[in-house]
Amino acid sequence: MPRVKRAKIHLKKRRNLLKRAKGYKWGRKNLMRAASTAVVKAGVHAYRGRKLKKRDNRALWQIKISAFTKEHGLSYSKFIHLLKISKIELDRKVLADLAVNNKAVLAKILEQVRLDKSPRDEERV
């Protein structure tokens, strides 16, 4: 069986790994074993961070909508409930953007929602 020399593949693998570990501290930027561990852990943290970002943004949108609805004498949860009853399918991201940048439009939506509520819901709201 012929001898296989892996220098080319090994160097390519090493280059790619060290490129991903660029900017790390201490030996993690230039030692294969330490760099490999650091890159794997960084990937795990990046994945988790992407999920946390979604959670944080949704919480921020809720706060913005809540602040707007409180100015107009309604709670956040009742506003969302009334939106569902009125079959207005705007997501929280859009509502939060309207609450910050276009208050007049959101105020009209809020008034429309108040008008659309059914008699059964009046005693709860």
Residue, then its C-alpha position, 0 to 999 in steps of 0.5 A: m500500500p502506498r504511503v499517504k502524506r497528509a501535509k496539504i490537508h493538515l495545513k488546510k485544516r489548521r489554517n481554517l481553524l486558526k482563521r476562526a480562532k483569530g482574535y482569541k487570547w493566549g494560546r487559543k489563537n495559535l495552538m491547535r488543541a486549544a483553538s479547536t476547543a475555543v472555536v467549538k465553545a464559541g459556536v455553542h455560545a453564538y447559537r445560544g446568543r441567537k436564541l436569547k436575542k429573539r427572547d430579548n427583542r420580544a420582551l422589548w417589543q412588549i414593553k413598548i406596546s405596553a407603554f403605548t397602551k397604558e397612555h391610552g387607558l388599556s393594559y397590554s394583555k387586554f389590547i392583545h386580547l382585543l386584537k385577537i377578537s378583532k382578527i387583526e393579525l399584526d405581530r408584536k414587532v410591527l406594533a412596537d414599531l408603530a408605537v415608537n414611530n407612528k403613534a397616530v396609526l396605532a391609536k386608530i388601531l386601538e380605537q378600532v379594536r375598542l369598537d369591535k369588541s363583542p358585548r360579552d367581552e365588555e364586562r371583562v374589559 
